[in-house]
Amino acid sequence: MAKIIDGKAISSQIKDEVKEKVAELAAKGISVSLAVIQVGADPASSVYVRNKKKACEYCGIKSLSYELPEETTEEELLDLIRKLNKMDDCNGILVQLPLPKHINEEIILDEISPLKDVDGFHPMNVGALSIGKPGYVSCTPAGVIELIKRSGYTIEGKECVVIGRSNIVGKPMALLLLRENGTVTVTHSRTKNLKEVTKRADILVVAIGKPRMIDASYVKEGAVVIDVGIHRNEDNKLCGDVDYDSVEPIAEAITPVPGGVGPMTIAMLMKNCLTYFDVAK
Ligand code: NDP
């Protein structure tokens, strides 16, 4: 029986720590605020935005809400970001993705000041991570590191395999595991003999974007398995990229879906709202 890594409990712990730090800053007259921009009314995005605002409220972070109509132009959105970049009482900026098709996401994300880039997507923050300098780190992979460490597992010296190389999950994940002194292999759709590689992993992070694809035949007995995937199955229930029922009996530890990596993403976003006070010094 694997240990079930409880992302709900760990994310609550992190939000409580953030709440405490926000209160300490408030006592010094410093307020923490996050601008959340949504363009259009995509229902899934609206749920994410609502949850982010709820988490801000819990932590004592002021959320500045910008709900813009679908027909907002790229220039109008850029203007808002430029305004927020200069605003002293805004120290984090988040643009909810996806944006409507007529807006170029890359142009928008690059306009966010690297000092307020709470999602950690700006090339300067990605660069800082790759050369080990301080900066914002993308929330989901940062959450994975917290899950592993706070569950009592060390990364140093371990064989770590990441399935997936996206800019949002796979690549920053690999860099973070490397920063923790893991021996890291990144796999992707052109990897030959995927199972041979993944079966070497002491720590296997799965971000392949394919429902329940990774079963026990990909996993070494005693591995720590982190499932980043989120999907709805045939019964409209949430499932991950890992076939949980197949892998759980042979793993040392595993994250469930839901209740594993998912809750960590918002908790790390809250933590990132404090990063400004380190990077903007
Ligand atoms: P992407 O689709 O951007 O990336 C998937 C990666 O998997 C790619 O690098 C791709 O390789 C690789 N891949 C696809 N098929 C195979 C295969 N057969 N063998 C080996 N590698 C393969 O997904 P994301 O990184 O954005 O997300 C991954 C998962 O995590 C998704 O399920 C997503 O929903 C979830 N997610 C969850 C979050 C959370 O908060 N919990 C946040 C973000 C994502 P290649 O590069 O060669 O195409």
Residues whose N, C-alpha, C, O or C-beta is under 5 A from the ligand:
A	BS01	NDP	T140 I163 G164 R165 S166 I168 V169 G170 T187 H188 S189 R190 A207 I208 G209 K210 V228 G229 I230 V261 G262 T265
